[in-house]
C-alpha cells in the first residue's frame, strides 16, 4: 500500500528558508507547521497547503510525495 508523505523540510532547505521565517510569512502556527513537517497531519488543510506553496514559490508536487511501503525484498510491510 502506498502513502502520501509531506516533504516541506526538503523544500525549505532548497529555498534557504527557516521554519520560523515560513511561519511568519504564511502566518502559520509553529505547531501546525511542525505537524506537517513530521507527517502527523491526518487531514490536510488545502488552504494551508496552498499558502505554504505560495510562500515557498513551489508547486504542490514539490511538497507531496507518493511513497510505496514495500520492504527491501519487494514484499509489502505489514502495518504495525
mmCIF file of the N, C-alpha and C atoms, coordinates in Angstrom:
data_MODEL
# 
_entry.id   MODEL 
# 
loop_
_atom_site.group_PDB 
_atom_site.id 
_atom_site.type_symbol 
_atom_site.label_atom_id 
_atom_site.label_alt_id 
_atom_site.label_comp_id 
_atom_site.label_asym_id 
_atom_site.label_entity_id 
_atom_site.label_seq_id 
_atom_site.pdbx_PDB_ins_code 
_atom_site.Cartn_x 
_atom_site.Cartn_y 
_atom_site.Cartn_z 
_atom_site.occupancy 
_atom_site.B_iso_or_equiv 
_atom_site.pdbx_formal_charge 
_atom_site.auth_seq_id 
_atom_site.auth_comp_id 
_atom_site.auth_asym_id 
_atom_site.auth_atom_id 
_atom_site.pdbx_PDB_model_num 
ATOM 1   N N  . UNK A 1 1  ? 0.838  -1.176 0.000  1.00 0.00 ? 1  UNK A N  1 
ATOM 2   C CA . UNK A 1 1  ? 0.000  0.000  0.000  1.00 0.00 ? 1  UNK A CA 1 
ATOM 3   C C  . UNK A 1 1  ? 0.887  1.245  0.000  1.00 0.00 ? 1  UNK A C  1 
ATOM 4   N N  . UNK A 1 2  ? 0.489  2.236  -0.723 1.00 0.00 ? 2  UNK A N  1 
ATOM 5   C CA . UNK A 1 2  ? 1.238  3.490  -0.800 1.00 0.00 ? 2  UNK A CA 1 
ATOM 6   C C  . UNK A 1 2  ? 0.727  4.481  0.231  1.00 0.00 ? 2  UNK A C  1 
ATOM 7   N N  . UNK A 1 3  ? 1.562  5.488  0.506  1.00 0.00 ? 3  UNK A N  1 
ATOM 8   C CA . UNK A 1 3  ? 1.135  6.552  1.412  1.00 0.00 ? 3  UNK A CA 1 
ATOM 9   C C  . UNK A 1 3  ? 1.663  7.879  0.890  1.00 0.00 ? 3  UNK A C  1 
ATOM 10  N N  . UNK A 1 4  ? 0.967  8.952  1.250  1.00 0.00 ? 4  UNK A N  1 
ATOM 11  C CA . UNK A 1 4  ? 1.383  10.291 0.862  1.00 0.00 ? 4  UNK A CA 1 
ATOM 12  C C  . UNK A 1 4  ? 2.260  10.860 1.964  1.00 0.00 ? 4  UNK A C  1 
ATOM 13  N N  . UNK A 1 5  ? 3.414  11.387 1.579  1.00 0.00 ? 5  UNK A N  1 
ATOM 14  C CA . UNK A 1 5  ? 4.374  11.955 2.523  1.00 0.00 ? 5  UNK A CA 1 
ATOM 15  C C  . UNK A 1 5  ? 4.513  13.447 2.228  1.00 0.00 ? 5  UNK A C  1 
ATOM 16  N N  . UNK A 1 6  ? 4.490  14.242 3.287  1.00 0.00 ? 6  UNK A N  1 
ATOM 17  C CA . UNK A 1 6  ? 4.690  15.685 3.164  1.00 0.00 ? 6  UNK A CA 1 
ATOM 18  C C  . UNK A 1 6  ? 6.170  15.965 3.401  1.00 0.00 ? 6  UNK A C  1 
ATOM 19  N N  . UNK A 1 7  ? 6.816  16.589 2.420  1.00 0.00 ? 7  UNK A N  1 
ATOM 20  C CA . UNK A 1 7  ? 8.266  16.808 2.485  1.00 0.00 ? 7  UNK A CA 1 
ATOM 21  C C  . UNK A 1 7  ? 8.596  18.301 2.417  1.00 0.00 ? 7  UNK A C  1 
ATOM 22  N N  . UNK A 1 8  ? 8.076  19.062 3.381  1.00 0.00 ? 8  UNK A N  1 
ATOM 23  C CA . UNK A 1 8  ? 8.290  20.509 3.399  1.00 0.00 ? 8  UNK A CA 1 
ATOM 24  C C  . UNK A 1 8  ? 9.732  20.849 3.759  1.00 0.00 ? 8  UNK A C  1 
ATOM 25  N N  . UNK A 1 9  ? 10.334 20.091 4.662  1.00 0.00 ? 9  UNK A N  1 
ATOM 26  C CA . UNK A 1 9  ? 11.685 20.426 5.132  1.00 0.00 ? 9  UNK A CA 1 
ATOM 27  C C  . UNK A 1 9  ? 12.712 20.413 4.001  1.00 0.00 ? 9  UNK A C  1 
ATOM 28  N N  . UNK A 1 10 ? 12.561 19.518 3.050  1.00 0.00 ? 10 UNK A N  1 
ATOM 29  C CA . UNK A 1 10 ? 13.482 19.473 1.910  1.00 0.00 ? 10 UNK A CA 1 
ATOM 30  C C  . UNK A 1 10 ? 13.358 20.754 1.082  1.00 0.00 ? 10 UNK A C  1 
ATOM 31  N N  . UNK A 1 11 ? 12.132 21.190 0.846  1.00 0.00 ? 11 UNK A N  1 
ATOM 32  C CA . UNK A 1 11 ? 11.905 22.411 0.066  1.00 0.00 ? 11 UNK A CA 1 
ATOM 33  C C  . UNK A 1 11 ? 12.424 23.631 0.829  1.00 0.00 ? 11 UNK A C  1 
ATOM 34  N N  . UNK A 1 12 ? 12.213 23.652 2.144  1.00 0.00 ? 12 UNK A N  1 
ATOM 35  C CA . UNK A 1 12 ? 12.735 24.749 2.963  1.00 0.00 ? 12 UNK A CA 1 
ATOM 36  C C  . UNK A 1 12 ? 14.257 24.845 2.824  1.00 0.00 ? 12 UNK A C  1 
ATOM 37  N N  . UNK A 1 13 ? 14.928 23.701 2.891  1.00 0.00 ? 13 UNK A N  1 
ATOM 38  C CA . UNK A 1 13 ? 16.389 23.678 2.769  1.00 0.00 ? 13 UNK A CA 1 
ATOM 39  C C  . UNK A 1 13 ? 16.832 24.163 1.388  1.00 0.00 ? 13 UNK A C  1 
ATOM 40  N N  . UNK A 1 14 ? 16.137 23.714 0.348  1.00 0.00 ? 14 UNK A N  1 
ATOM 41  C CA . UNK A 1 14 ? 16.480 24.127 -1.015 1.00 0.00 ? 14 UNK A CA 1 
ATOM 42  C C  . UNK A 1 14 ? 16.307 25.629 -1.212 1.00 0.00 ? 14 UNK A C  1 
ATOM 43  N N  . UNK A 1 15 ? 15.287 26.192 -0.573 1.00 0.00 ? 15 UNK A N  1 
ATOM 44  C CA . UNK A 1 15 ? 14.978 27.620 -0.731 1.00 0.00 ? 15 UNK A CA 1 
ATOM 45  C C  . UNK A 1 15 ? 15.739 28.492 0.265  1.00 0.00 ? 15 UNK A C  1 
ATOM 46  N N  . UNK A 1 16 ? 16.383 27.864 1.254  1.00 0.00 ? 16 UNK A N  1 
ATOM 47  C CA . UNK A 1 16 ? 17.109 28.628 2.263  1.00 0.00 ? 16 UNK A CA 1 
ATOM 48  C C  . UNK A 1 16 ? 16.197 29.385 3.217  1.00 0.00 ? 16 UNK A C  1 
ATOM 49  N N  . UNK A 1 17 ? 15.032 28.801 3.500  1.00 0.00 ? 17 UNK A N  1 
ATOM 50  C CA . UNK A 1 17 ? 14.039 29.421 4.374  1.00 0.00 ? 17 UNK A CA 1 
ATOM 51  C C  . UNK A 1 17 ? 13.922 28.587 5.643  1.00 0.00 ? 17 UNK A C  1 
ATOM 52  N N  . UNK A 1 18 ? 13.891 29.245 6.790  1.00 0.00 ? 18 UNK A N  1 
ATOM 53  C CA . UNK A 1 18 ? 13.737 28.522 8.055  1.00 0.00 ? 18 UNK A CA 1 
ATOM 54  C C  . UNK A 1 18 ? 12.251 28.321 8.357  1.00 0.00 ? 18 UNK A C  1 
ATOM 55  N N  . UNK A 1 19 ? 11.976 27.418 9.271  1.00 0.00 ? 19 UNK A N  1 
ATOM 56  C CA . UNK A 1 19 ? 10.591 27.195 9.693  1.00 0.00 ? 19 UNK A CA 1 
ATOM 57  C C  . UNK A 1 19 ? 10.009 28.463 10.304 1.00 0.00 ? 19 UNK A C  1 
ATOM 58  N N  . UNK A 1 20 ? 10.814 29.158 11.076 1.00 0.00 ? 20 UNK A N  1 
ATOM 59  C CA . UNK A 1 20 ? 10.358 30.398 11.714 1.00 0.00 ? 20 UNK A CA 1 
ATOM 60  C C  . UNK A 1 20 ? 9.988  31.438 10.660 1.00 0.00 ? 20 UNK A C  1 
ATOM 61  N N  . UNK A 1 21 ? 10.818 31.564 9.637  1.00 0.00 ? 21 UNK A N  1 
ATOM 62  C CA . UNK A 1 21 ? 10.528 32.514 8.561  1.00 0.00 ? 21 UNK A CA 1 
ATOM 63  C C  . UNK A 1 21 ? 9.244  32.139 7.832  1.00 0.00 ? 21 UNK A C  1 
ATOM 64  N N  . UNK A 1 22 ? 9.075  30.852 7.545  1.00 0.00 ? 22 UNK A N  1 
ATOM 65  C CA . UNK A 1 22 ? 7.878  30.400 6.842  1.00 0.00 ? 22 UNK A CA 1 
ATOM 66  C C  . UNK A 1 22 ? 6.628  30.664 7.678  1.00 0.00 ? 22 UNK A C  1 
ATOM 67  N N  . UNK A 1 23 ? 6.701  30.391 8.966  1.00 0.00 ? 23 UNK A N  1 
ATOM 68  C CA . UNK A 1 23 ? 5.558  30.650 9.854  1.00 0.00 ? 23 UNK A CA 1 
ATOM 69  C C  . UNK A 1 23 ? 5.191  32.127 9.840  1.00 0.00 ? 23 UNK A C  1 
ATOM 70  N N  . UNK A 1 24 ? 6.194  32.987 9.871  1.00 0.00 ? 24 UNK A N  1 
ATOM 71  C CA . UNK A 1 24 ? 5.949  34.427 9.877  1.00 0.00 ? 24 UNK A CA 1 
ATOM 72  C C  . UNK A 1 24 ? 5.334  34.877 8.550  1.00 0.00 ? 24 UNK A C  1 
ATOM 73  N N  . UNK A 1 25 ? 5.918  34.439 7.444  1.00 0.00 ? 25 UNK A N  1 
ATOM 74  C CA . UNK A 1 25 ? 5.443  34.854 6.121  1.00 0.00 ? 25 UNK A CA 1 
ATOM 75  C C  . UNK A 1 25 ? 4.030  34.336 5.851  1.00 0.00 ? 25 UNK A C  1 
ATOM 76  N N  . UNK A 1 26 ? 3.780  33.076 6.194  1.00 0.00 ? 26 UNK A N  1 
ATOM 77  C CA . UNK A 1 26 ? 2.489  32.444 5.905  1.00 0.00 ? 26 UNK A CA 1 
ATOM 78  C C  . UNK A 1 26 ? 1.462  32.633 7.016  1.00 0.00 ? 26 UNK A C  1 
ATOM 79  N N  . UNK A 1 27 ? 1.906  33.199 8.133  1.00 0.00 ? 27 UNK A N  1 
ATOM 80  C CA . UNK A 1 27 ? 1.039  33.364 9.307  1.00 0.00 ? 27 UNK A CA 1 
ATOM 81  C C  . UNK A 1 27 ? 0.492  32.014 9.772  1.00 0.00 ? 27 UNK A C  1 
ATOM 82  N N  . UNK A 1 28 ? 1.418  31.088 9.961  1.00 0.00 ? 28 UNK A N  1 
ATOM 83  C CA . UNK A 1 28 ? 1.085  29.754 10.467 1.00 0.00 ? 28 UNK A CA 1 
ATOM 84  C C  . UNK A 1 28 ? 1.570  29.624 11.899 1.00 0.00 ? 28 UNK A C  1 
ATOM 85  N N  . UNK A 1 29 ? 0.895  28.791 12.662 1.00 0.00 ? 29 UNK A N  1 
ATOM 86  C CA . UNK A 1 29 ? 1.373  28.458 13.998 1.00 0.00 ? 29 UNK A CA 1 
ATOM 87  C C  . UNK A 1 29 ? 2.545  27.492 13.833 1.00 0.00 ? 29 UNK A C  1 
ATOM 88  N N  . UNK A 1 30 ? 3.557  27.626 14.683 1.00 0.00 ? 30 UNK A N  1 
ATOM 89  C CA . UNK A 1 30 ? 4.740  26.760 14.599 1.00 0.00 ? 30 UNK A CA 1 
ATOM 90  C C  . UNK A 1 30 ? 4.348  25.298 14.803 1.00 0.00 ? 30 UNK A C  1 
ATOM 91  N N  . UNK A 1 31 ? 3.416  25.052 15.716 1.00 0.00 ? 31 UNK A N  1 
ATOM 92  C CA . UNK A 1 31 ? 2.957  23.682 15.970 1.00 0.00 ? 31 UNK A CA 1 
ATOM 93  C C  . UNK A 1 31 ? 2.325  23.079 14.721 1.00 0.00 ? 31 UNK A C  1 
ATOM 94  N N  . UNK A 1 32 ? 1.544  23.880 14.021 1.00 0.00 ? 32 UNK A N  1 
ATOM 95  C CA . UNK A 1 32 ? 0.894  23.408 12.802 1.00 0.00 ? 32 UNK A CA 1 
ATOM 96  C C  . UNK A 1 32 ? 1.934  23.039 11.748 1.00 0.00 ? 32 UNK A C  1 
ATOM 97  N N  . UNK A 1 33 ? 2.926  23.901 11.553 1.00 0.00 ? 33 UNK A N  1 
ATOM 98  C CA . UNK A 1 33 ? 3.976  23.613 10.577 1.00 0.00 ? 33 UNK A CA 1 
ATOM 99  C C  . UNK A 1 33 ? 4.772  22.378 10.980 1.00 0.00 ? 33 UNK A C  1 
ATOM 100 N N  . UNK A 1 34 ? 5.090  22.249 12.256 1.00 0.00 ? 34 UNK A N  1 
ATOM 101 C CA . UNK A 1 34 ? 5.824  21.068 12.725 1.00 0.00 ? 34 UNK A CA 1 
ATOM 102 C C  . UNK A 1 34 ? 5.047  19.787 12.455 1.00 0.00 ? 34 UNK A C  1 
ATOM 103 N N  . UNK A 1 35 ? 3.734  19.823 12.631 1.00 0.00 ? 35 UNK A N  1 
ATOM 104 C CA . UNK A 1 35 ? 2.913  18.644 12.349 1.00 0.00 ? 35 UNK A CA 1 
ATOM 105 C C  . UNK A 1 35 ? 2.978  18.272 10.870 1.00 0.00 ? 35 UNK A C  1 
ATOM 106 N N  . UNK A 1 36 ? 2.985  19.270 10.002 1.00 0.00 ? 36 UNK A N  1 
ATOM 107 C CA . UNK A 1 36 ? 3.127  18.998 8.571  1.00 0.00 ? 36 UNK A CA 1 
ATOM 108 C C  . UNK A 1 36 ? 4.515  18.426 8.278  1.00 0.00 ? 36 UNK A C  1 
ATOM 109 N N  . UNK A 1 37 ? 5.541  18.999 8.881  1.00 0.00 ? 37 UNK A N  1 
ATOM 110 C CA . UNK A 1 37 ? 6.911  18.544 8.636  1.00 0.00 ? 37 UNK A CA 1 
ATOM 111 C C  . UNK A 1 37 ? 7.150  17.126 9.141  1.00 0.00 ? 37 UNK A C  1 
ATOM 112 N N  . UNK A 1 38 ? 6.476  16.741 10.222 1.00 0.00 ? 38 UNK A N  1 
ATOM 113 C CA . UNK A 1 38 ? 6.654  15.414 10.817 1.00 0.00 ? 38 UNK A CA 1 
ATOM 114 C C  . UNK A 1 38 ? 5.623  14.404 10.319 1.00 0.00 ? 38 UNK A C  1 
ATOM 115 N N  . UNK A 1 39 ? 4.827  14.799 9.324  1.00 0.00 ? 39 UNK A N  1 
ATOM 116 C CA . UNK A 1 39 ? 3.791  13.931 8.760  1.00 0.00 ? 39 UNK A CA 1 
ATOM 117 C C  . UNK A 1 39 ? 2.807  13.446 9.815  1.00 0.00 ? 39 UNK A C  1 
ATOM 118 N N  . UNK A 1 40 ? 2.470  14.315 10.743 1.00 0.00 ? 40 UNK A N  1 
ATOM 119 C CA . UNK A 1 40 ? 1.496  13.977 11.778 1.00 0.00 ? 40 UNK A CA 1 
ATOM 120 C C  . UNK A 1 40 ? 0.114  14.541 11.453 1.00 0.00 ? 40 UNK A C  1 
ATOM 121 N N  . UNK A 1 41 ? -0.090 14.922 10.211 1.00 0.00 ? 41 UNK A N  1 
ATOM 122 C CA . UNK A 1 41 ? -1.358 15.501 9.788  1.00 0.00 ? 41 UNK A CA 1 
ATOM 123 C C  . UNK A 1 41 ? -2.253 14.388 9.259  1.00 0.00 ? 41 UNK A C  1 
ATOM 124 N N  . UNK A 1 42 ? -3.447 14.293 9.817  1.00 0.00 ? 42 UNK A N  1 
ATOM 125 C CA . UNK A 1 42 ? -4.399 13.289 9.355  1.00 0.00 ? 42 UNK A CA 1 
ATOM 126 C C  . UNK A 1 42 ? -5.242 13.865 8.224  1.00 0.00 ? 42 UNK A C  1 
ATOM 127 N N  . UNK A 1 43 ? -5.668 15.107 8.399  1.00 0.00 ? 43 UNK A N  1 
ATOM 128 C CA . UNK A 1 43 ? -6.463 15.792 7.378  1.00 0.00 ? 43 UNK A CA 1 
ATOM 129 C C  . UNK A 1 43 ? -5.699 17.029 6.925  1.00 0.00 ? 43 UNK A C  1 
ATOM 130 N N  . UNK A 1 44 ? -5.317 17.029 5.688  1.00 0.00 ? 44 UNK A N  1 
ATOM 131 C CA . UNK A 1 44 ? -4.545 18.142 5.141  1.00 0.00 ? 44 UNK A CA 1 
ATOM 132 C C  . UNK A 1 44 ? -5.501 19.290 4.816  1.00 0.00 ? 44 UNK A C  1 
ATOM 133 N N  . UNK A 1 45 ? -5.179 20.473 5.315  1.00 0.00 ? 45 UNK A N  1 
ATOM 134 C CA . UNK A 1 45 ? -5.944 21.680 5.006  1.00 0.00 ? 45 UNK A CA 1 
ATOM 135 C C  . UNK A 1 45 ? -5.413 22.231 3.683  1.00 0.00 ? 45 UNK A C  1 
ATOM 136 N N  . UNK A 1 46 ? -6.233 22.199 2.645  1.00 0.00 ? 46 UNK A N  1 
ATOM 137 C CA . UNK A 1 46 ? -5.787 22.623 1.320  1.00 0.00 ? 46 UNK A CA 1 
ATOM 138 C C  . UNK A 1 46 ? -5.432 24.104 1.283  1.00 0.00 ? 46 UNK A C  1 
ATOM 139 N N  . UNK A 1 47 ? -6.127 24.916 2.071  1.00 0.00 ? 47 UNK A N  1 
ATOM 140 C CA . UNK A 1 47 ? -5.806 26.345 2.145  1.00 0.00 ? 47 UNK A CA 1 
ATOM 141 C C  . UNK A 1 47 ? -4.402 26.539 2.726  1.00 0.00 ? 47 UNK A C  1 
ATOM 142 N N  . UNK A 1 48 ? -4.088 25.805 3.782  1.00 0.00 ? 48 UNK A N  1 
ATOM 143 C CA . UNK A 1 48 ? -2.761 25.883 4.400  1.00 0.00 ? 48 UNK A CA 1 
ATOM 144 C C  . UNK A 1 48 ? -1.694 25.407 3.425  1.00 0.00 ? 48 UNK A C  1 
ATOM 145 N N  . UNK A 1 49 ? -1.955 24.315 2.742  1.00 0.00 ? 49 UNK A N  1 
ATOM 146 C CA . UNK A 1 49 ? -1.003 23.785 1.767  1.00 0.00 ? 49 UNK A CA 1 
ATOM 147 C C  . UNK A 1 49 ? -0.768 24.791 0.636  1.00 0.00 ? 49 UNK A C  1 
ATOM 148 N N  . UNK A 1 50 ? -1.832 25.445 0.193  1.00 0.00 ? 50 UNK A N  1 
ATOM 149 C CA . UNK A 1 50 ? -1.706 26.459 -0.857 1.00 0.00 ? 50 UNK A CA 1 
ATOM 150 C C  . UNK A 1 50 ? -0.889 27.651 -0.368 1.00 0.00 ? 50 UNK A C  1 
ATOM 151 N N  . UNK A 1 51 ? -1.099 28.065 0.888  1.00 0.00 ? 51 UNK A N  1 
ATOM 152 C CA . UNK A 1 51 ? -0.319 29.176 1.449  1.00 0.00 ? 51 UNK A CA 1 
ATOM 153 C C  . UNK A 1 51 ? 1.160  28.826 1.501  1.00 0.00 ? 51 UNK A C  1 
ATOM 154 N N  . UNK A 1 52 ? 1.467  27.604 1.925  1.00 0.00 ? 52 UNK A N  1 
ATOM 155 C CA . UNK A 1 52 ? 2.861  27.163 2.003  1.00 0.00 ? 52 UNK A CA 1 
ATOM 156 C C  . UNK A 1 52 ? 3.497  27.171 0.610  1.00 0.00 ? 52 UNK A C  1 
ATOM 157 N N  . UNK A 1 53 ? 2.773  26.648 -0.371 1.00 0.00 ? 53 UNK A N  1 
ATOM 158 C CA . UNK A 1 53 ? 3.292  26.634 -1.749 1.00 0.00 ? 53 UNK A CA 1 
ATOM 159 C C  . UNK A 1 53 ? 3.507  28.053 -2.270 1.00 0.00 ? 53 UNK A C  1 
ATOM 160 N N  . UNK A 1 54 ? 2.568  28.954 -1.993 1.00 0.00 ? 54 UNK A N  1 
ATOM 161 C CA . UNK A 1 54 ? 2.715  30.346 -2.429 1.00 0.00 ? 54 UNK A CA 1 
ATOM 162 C C  . UNK A 1 54 ? 3.936  30.992 -1.789 1.00 0.00 ? 54 UNK A C  1 
ATOM 163 N N  . UNK A 1 55 ? 4.090  30.798 -0.483 1.00 0.00 ? 55 UNK A N  1 
ATOM 164 C CA . UNK A 1 55 ? 5.204  31.419 0.240  1.00 0.00 ? 55 UNK A CA 1 
ATOM 165 C C  . UNK A 1 55 ? 6.554  30.874 -0.213 1.00 0.00 ? 55 UNK A C  1 
ATOM 166 N N  . UNK A 1 56 ? 6.602  29.585 -0.525 1.00 0.00 ? 56 UNK A N  1 
ATOM 167 C CA . UNK A 1 56 ? 7.858  28.961 -0.959 1.00 0.00 ? 56 UNK A CA 1 
ATOM 168 C C  . UNK A 1 56 ? 8.049  29.025 -2.474 1.00 0.00 ? 56 UNK A C  1 
ATOM 169 N N  . UNK A 1 57 ? 7.061  29.584 -3.166 1.00 0.00 ? 57 UNK A N  1 
ATOM 170 C CA . UNK A 1 57 ? 7.092  29.667 -4.626 1.00 0.00 ? 57 UNK A CA 1 
ATOM 171 C C  . UNK A 1 57 ? 7.403  28.305 -5.241 1.00 0.00 ? 57 UNK A C  1 
ATOM 172 N N  . UNK A 1 58 ? 6.602  27.328 -4.830 1.00 0.00 ? 58 UNK A N  1 
ATOM 173 C CA . UNK A 1 58 ? 6.786  25.968 -5.344 1.00 0.00 ? 58 UNK A CA 1 
ATOM 174 C C  . UNK A 1 58 ? 5.432  25.381 -5.707 1.00 0.00 ? 58 UNK A C  1 
ATOM 175 N N  . UNK A 1 59 ? 5.467  24.222 -6.286 1.00 0.00 ? 59 UNK A N  1 
ATOM 176 C CA . UNK A 1 59 ? 4.265  23.500 -6.682 1.00 0.00 ? 59 UNK A CA 1 
ATOM 177 C C  . UNK A 1 59 ? 3.929  22.473 -5.611 1.00 0.00 ? 59 UNK A C  1 
ATOM 178 N N  . UNK A 1 60 ? 2.671  22.099 -5.526 1.00 0.00 ? 60 UNK A N  1 
ATOM 179 C CA . UNK A 1 60 ? 2.261  21.109 -4.530 1.00 0.00 ? 60 UNK A CA 1 
ATOM 180 C C  . UNK A 1 60 ? 2.993  19.780 -4.747 1.00 0.00 ? 60 UNK A C  1 
ATOM 181 N N  . UNK A 1 61 ? 3.382  19.493 -5.980 1.00 0.00 ? 61 UNK A N  1 
ATOM 182 C CA . UNK A 1 61 ? 4.137  18.264 -6.266 1.00 0.00 ? 61 UNK A CA 1 
ATOM 183 C C  . UNK A 1 61 ? 5.532  18.282 -5.651 1.00 0.00 ? 61 UNK A C  1 
ATOM 184 N N  . UNK A 1 62 ? 6.033  19.474 -5.332 1.00 0.00 ? 62 UNK A N  1 
ATOM 185 C CA . UNK A 1 62 ? 7.332  19.577 -4.671 1.00 0.00 ? 62 UNK A CA 1 
ATOM 186 C C  . UNK A 1 62 ? 7.240  19.206 -3.196 1.00 0.00 ? 62 UNK A C  1 
ATOM 187 N N  . UNK A 1 63 ? 6.042  19.314 -2.630 1.00 0.00 ? 63 UNK A N  1 
ATOM 188 C CA . UNK A 1 63 ? 5.836  19.085 -1.197 1.00 0.00 ? 63 UNK A CA 1 
ATOM 189 C C  . UNK A 1 63 ? 5.250  17.705 -0.911 1.00 0.00 ? 63 UNK A C  1 
ATOM 190 N N  . UNK A 1 64 ? 4.323  17.267 -1.739 1.00 0.00 ? 64 UNK A N  1 
ATOM 191 C CA . UNK A 1 64 ? 3.664  15.976 -1.517 1.00 0.00 ? 64 UNK A CA 1 
ATOM 192 C C  . UNK A 1 64 ? 4.300  14.899 -2.381 1.00 0.00 ? 64 UNK A C  1 
ATOM 193 N N  . UNK A 1 65 ? 4.594  13.767 -1.763 1.00 0.00 ? 65 UNK A N  1 
ATOM 194 C CA . UNK A 1 65 ? 5.182  12.628 -2.474 1.00 0.00 ? 65 UNK A CA 1 
ATOM 195 C C  . UNK A 1 65 ? 4.355  11.376 -2.191 1.00 0.00 ? 65 UNK A C  1 
ATOM 196 N N  . UNK A 1 66 ? 4.217  10.533 -3.183 1.00 0.00 ? 66 UNK A N  1 
ATOM 197 C CA . UNK A 1 66 ? 3.559  9.246  -3.013 1.00 0.00 ? 66 UNK A CA 1 
ATOM 198 C C  . UNK A 1 66 ? 4.644  8.189  -2.890 1.00 0.00 ? 66 UNK A C  1 
ATOM 199 N N  . UNK A 1 67 ? 4.696  7.541  -1.731 1.00 0.00 ? 67 UNK A N  1 
ATOM 200 C CA . UNK A 1 67 ? 5.730  6.533  -1.481 1.00 0.00 ? 67 UNK A CA 1 
ATOM 201 C C  . UNK A 1 67 ? 5.112  5.152  -1.362 1.00 0.00 ? 67 UNK A C  1 
ATOM 202 N N  . UNK A 1 68 ? 5.827  4.184  -1.891 1.00 0.00 ? 68 UNK A N  1 
ATOM 203 C CA . UNK A 1 68 ? 5.429  2.790  -1.806 1.00 0.00 ? 68 UNK A CA 1 
ATOM 204 C C  . UNK A 1 68 ? 5.949  2.222  -0.500 1.00 0.00 ? 68 UNK A C  1 
ATOM 205 N N  . UNK A 1 69 ? 5.141  1.474  0.217  1.00 0.00 ? 69 UNK A N  1 
ATOM 206 C CA . UNK A 1 69 ? 5.544  0.914  1.508  1.00 0.00 ? 69 UNK A CA 1 
ATOM 207 C C  . UNK A 1 69 ? 6.044  -0.520 1.383  1.00 0.00 ? 69 UNK A C  1 
ATOM 208 N N  . UNK A 1 70 ? 6.831  -0.812 0.356  1.00 0.00 ? 70 UNK A N  1 
ATOM 209 C CA . UNK A 1 70 ? 7.363  -2.162 0.191  1.00 0.00 ? 70 UNK A CA 1 
ATOM 210 C C  . UNK A 1 70 ? 8.701  -2.287 0.894  1.00 0.00 ? 70 UNK A C  1 
ATOM 211 N N  . UNK A 1 71 ? 8.976  -3.471 1.381  1.00 0.00 ? 71 UNK A N  1 
ATOM 212 C CA . UNK A 1 71 ? 10.254 -3.734 2.033  1.00 0.00 ? 71 UNK A CA 1 
ATOM 213 C C  . UNK A 1 71 ? 11.351 -3.946 1.015  1.00 0.00 ? 71 UNK A C  1 
ATOM 214 N N  . UNK A 1 72 ? 12.547 -4.231 1.493  1.00 0.00 ? 72 UNK A N  1 
ATOM 215 C CA . UNK A 1 72 ? 13.696 -4.418 0.614  1.00 0.00 ? 72 UNK A CA 1 
ATOM 216 C C  . UNK A 1 72 ? 13.542 -5.643 -0.274 1.00 0.00 ? 72 UNK A C  1 
ATOM 217 N N  . UNK A 1 73 ? 12.798 -6.627 0.192  1.00 0.00 ? 73 UNK A N  1 
ATOM 218 C CA . UNK A 1 73 ? 12.631 -7.841 -0.600 1.00 0.00 ? 73 UNK A CA 1 
ATOM 219 C C  . UNK A 1 73 ? 11.446 -7.747 -1.557 1.00 0.00 ? 73 UNK A C  1 
ATOM 220 N N  . UNK A 1 74 ? 10.841 -6.558 -1.660 1.00 0.00 ? 74 UNK A N  1 
ATOM 221 C CA . UNK A 1 74 ? 9.744  -6.373 -2.594 1.00 0.00 ? 74 UNK A CA 1 
ATOM 222 C C  . UNK A 1 74 ? 8.393  -6.743 -2.035 1.00 0.00 ? 74 UNK A C  1 
ATOM 223 N N  . UNK A 1 75 ? 8.357  -7.272 -0.813 1.00 0.00 ? 75 UNK A N  1 
ATOM 224 C CA . UNK A 1 75 ? 7.079  -7.623 -0.202 1.00 0.00 ? 75 UNK A CA 1 
ATOM 225 C C  . UNK A 1 75 ? 6.579  -6.451 0.624  1.00 0.00 ? 75 UNK A C  1 
ATOM 226 N N  . UNK A 1 76 ? 5.274  -6.314 0.647  1.00 0.00 ? 76 UNK A N  1 
ATOM 227 C CA . UNK A 1 76 ? 4.672  -5.225 1.398  1.00 0.00 ? 76 UNK A CA 1 
ATOM 228 C C  . UNK A 1 76 ? 4.900  -5.416 2.888  1.00 0.00 ? 76 UNK A C  1 
ATOM 229 N N  . UNK A 1 77 ? 5.252  -4.328 3.564  1.00 0.00 ? 77 UNK A N  1 
ATOM 230 C CA . UNK A 1 77 ? 5.463  -4.368 5.006  1.00 0.00 ? 77 UNK A CA 1 
ATOM 231 C C  . UNK A 1 77 ? 4.111  -4.351 5.714  1.00 0.00 ? 77 UNK A C  1 
ATOM 232 N N  . UNK A 1 78 ? 3.938  -5.150 6.750  1.00 0.00 ? 78 UNK A N  1 
ATOM 233 C CA . UNK A 1 78 ? 2.674  -5.140 7.486  1.00 0.00 ? 78 UNK A CA 1 
ATOM 234 C C  . UNK A 1 78 ? 2.549  -3.861 8.300  1.00 0.00 ? 78 UNK A C  1 
ATOM 235 N N  . UNK A 1 79 ? 1.303  -3.392 8.454  1.00 0.00 ? 79 UNK A N  1 
ATOM 236 C CA . UNK A 1 79 ? 1.054  -2.233 9.312  1.00 0.00 ? 79 UNK A CA 1 
ATOM 237 C C  . UNK A 1 79 ? 1.236  -2.642 10.751 1.00 0.00 ? 79 UNK A C  1 
ATOM 238 N N  . UNK A 1 80 ? 1.942  -1.810 11.501 1.00 0.00 ? 80 UNK A N  1 
ATOM 239 C CA . UNK A 1 80 ? 2.195  -2.119 12.907 1.00 0.00 ? 80 UNK A CA 1 
ATOM 240 C C  . UNK A 1 80 ? 1.429  -1.169 13.779 1.00 0.00 ? 80 UNK A C  1 
# 
